[in-house]
Amino acid sequence: MGGPTGERITPLGTAVTMVGVILLYQNAADHFESWAYAWALVFPTATGLGRMLYGSLKGSKNMVVTGGRSARIGVALFVVGAFFFELVVGISGFGLGLGGFGWPLGLVIVGIVLLVGGLLYRRR
């Protein structure tokens, strides 16, 4: 389907498909806690992939670029969320094994990343 309808339906279809994949994994692994960060795989990751798919089929470089940007942002949110909720908070019982040091260590790491990022940004 072409035109504006296809442009809206393709990202929606990829989002619904991603929800199905996530639910399949969660049912198989009994890991429903992952919804705390798995939402990032639905939006913006899956919708970005849908835009990339539609853009590549229709020859729209702009859609491919914007979809790729959304997908990368979504994957980054997923990875950061998974790190935070699984290792720092320990919602699934894994944790870093640091007892009460998980939260402070996570905040120190975030602070260092922000500090280094700010210094590198100023140099450009």
N, C-alpha and C positions, 0 to 999 in steps of 0.2 A: 504494500500500500504506500503510495507516495504522498507528497505534499505535507501539510501541517498535521494531518491525522497520523500518518506514519511516524512523523517526528516525535509525536507525543506517546504513541502506543509502544514503540520499540523500547524506550527506557523503562516504561511501566512493565513490559513483559520481562525484561531482564531483572527488575526488582522483585517481581513475583517469583521468578525462577530462583533467585538467590534466597528468598525467604524459604522456599521449599528445600533447597540444599542445606540451609542452616538447620531447619527443623529435622531433616533426615539425620544429620550428624548428631544433633542433640538427643534425638530419640535413641539412636544406636549407641551413643556413648553415655547416655544419662547425665548430660552436662548442660543442664538448662541455665546454670549460672552465667554461661557465656553470653546471654542476651545483654549483660551489662556493657559489653563492648562490641558484640557482633552486629548491632544495628548499623555500624559504620560500613559493613559490607553490603548492606541494602541501599542506604543512601549516605554518601554520595558515590560509593564504588560501583554498584550495579547500574545505577542510572547513568553514570559516566561511561561505563562500558557499552551501554545501550546507545548512547549518543555517538560513541566511536564507531560502533557497528553500523548504525544508520548512515553516518557521515561517510564511511568508507564505501558503502554500497551505492550511495547517491553521488559520490565524488565531491563532497563538501569538506574541504580541508579545515575550515573554521570549526565545524562540529567535531572533527576528529581531535583537534587540538584542545578545545574546551572540554570534551569528554575525557580525554587523557588526563587533563589537569584535575578534573573532579575525581577520577579513579585513583590517581596518585594521592590526593588529599585523603580519600576514604581509606586507602590501605595504610597510610601513616597514622590516621586516627585509630584504626583497628590495632595496629602494632603497639602504639602507645597505650591504648586502653587495655590490651591483653597483658602487657608488662605490668601496668599499674594494678589492675584488678586481680591478676593471678599471682604475681610475685610480691607486690608491696602489700596489698590488702589481704590476699590469700583467700578469696571467696570460694575457691574449690578445695581448700585445704592444703595447697602446695606451699606457697609462701617462700621466702628466702631462707627460712630457718634461722633468722636472726632475732627471734623473740620480739621484743618491743622496739627493735631498731629498724624495722621495715619502713614505717612512715618517715622517720627522720632521714634515713638514707635516701629514700625516694625523693624527698624535698631537696636534699643537698644535690642530688644528681640533676634535678630539674633546674635548680639555681645555677649550677655550673654550666649547663647547656645554654641557658638564657644569657649568662654573662659572656661566654665565649662567642655566642651568636651575635650579641650586641657589639662586641669588640671587632669581630670580623666584618660586620655590616658597616661600621664607621670607616674602615680602611678603604672600602670601595668607593 
